[in-house]
């Protein structure tokens, strides 16, 4: 395979993946302050936050946010929504952000915790964006065909 073509394909892969690894912007709201934060999500009044600009958390020194999160809670029959940058955990369930962690408890409590890092603003209502994965699979297939 032509070395320069292979180099160009590798550069394309790196340029496609790097923005998702090093920085992410997430919607930042609470439904108690802005009803548009709930589902269906309306971002017309909701700010998007560059997570690398976040100050950090005093109880997690040195830990930087690397994902977006969306929390949906039902407490005593009332739904609450939170969207923000996420500091800890893993993306989705076993790395698949199409799936969220769900928990129920006593006293009529339900919680759904979703994390993602596939694209800026991924903590909107629709959590999954297959575009980066599709591009990597496509490029890998091209590399295999050309070698």
PEBEL-V912344 format. One record per residue. N is the residue number from 1. SS is DSSP state (A for helix, B for strand, O for the rest). D_FIRST is the distance of its C-alpha to the first C-alpha in Angstrom with 2 decimals. Layout:
N,SS,D_FIRST + N,SS,D_FIRST
This chain:
1,O,0.00 + 2,O,3.78 + 3,A,6.15 + 4,A,8.78 + 5,A,7.63 + 6,A,7.19 + 7,A,10.49 + 8,A,12.12 + 9,A,11.71 + 10,A,13.18 + 11,A,15.88 + 12,A,16.74 + 13,A,17.30 + 14,A,19.44 + 15,A,21.40 + 16,A,22.12 + 17,A,23.40 + 18,A,25.26 + 19,A,28.16 + 20,A,28.95 + 21,A,29.15 + 22,A,31.16 + 23,O,33.65 + 24,O,35.16 + 25,B,38.07 + 26,B,40.48 + 27,B,43.53 + 28,B,46.69 + 29,B,49.88 + 30,B,52.63 + 31,O,54.30 + 32,O,57.68 + 33,O,57.22 + 34,O,55.31 + 35,A,55.57 + 36,A,52.38 + 37,A,50.48 + 38,O,51.28 + 39,O,49.43 + 40,O,48.78 + 41,O,47.37 + 42,O,48.29 + 43,O,46.62 + 44,O,48.75 + 45,O,50.95 + 46,O,48.68 + 47,B,46.98 + 48,B,43.34 + 49,B,43.08 + 50,B,40.33 + 51,A,40.37 + 52,A,39.37 + 53,A,42.70 + 54,O,44.75 + 55,O,47.29 + 56,O,46.58 + 57,O,49.06 + 58,O,51.82 + 59,O,51.62 + 60,O,47.85 + 61,O,47.55 + 62,O,44.02 + 63,O,42.49 + 64,O,40.67 + 65,O,40.06 + 66,O,36.51 + 67,B,37.15 + 68,B,39.44 + 69,B,42.20 + 70,B,44.57 + 71,B,47.71 + 72,B,49.98 + 73,B,53.36 + 74,B,56.38 + 75,B,59.49 + 76,O,62.79 + 77,O,61.48 + 78,B,60.09 + 79,B,56.36 + 80,B,54.83 + 81,B,51.34 + 82,B,49.61 + 83,B,46.27 + 84,B,44.97 + 85,B,42.40 + 86,B,41.97 + 87,O,42.09 + 88,O,41.79 + 89,O,40.46 + 90,O,37.23 + 91,O,35.60 + 92,O,37.27 + 93,B,37.98 + 94,O,35.44 + 95,O,32.97 + 96,B,33.44 + 97,O,35.24 + 98,O,36.39 + 99,O,39.09 + 100,O,41.94 + 101,B,44.31 + 102,B,47.72 + 103,B,51.02 + 104,B,54.60 + 105,B,57.72 + 106,O,61.43 + 107,O,63.45 + 108,O,61.28 + 109,B,58.16 + 110,B,54.60 + 111,B,51.48 + 112,B,47.88 + 113,B,45.45 + 114,B,42.01 + 115,B,39.30 + 116,B,36.00 + 117,O,33.40 + 118,O,30.93 + 119,O,32.14 + 120,O,35.08 + 121,O,38.25 + 122,O,36.98 + 123,O,40.53 + 124,O,41.87 + 125,O,43.10 + 126,O,39.73 + 127,O,37.93 + 128,O,34.48 + 129,O,31.58 + 130,O,28.45 + 131,A,26.33 + 132,A,24.51 + 133,A,23.83 + 134,A,22.67 + 135,A,20.18 + 136,A,18.73 + 137,A,18.61 + 138,A,17.03 + 139,A,14.24 + 140,A,13.72 + 141,A,13.67 + 142,A,11.05 + 143,A,8.72 + 144,A,9.80 + 145,A,9.41 + 146,A,5.79 + 147,O,5.17
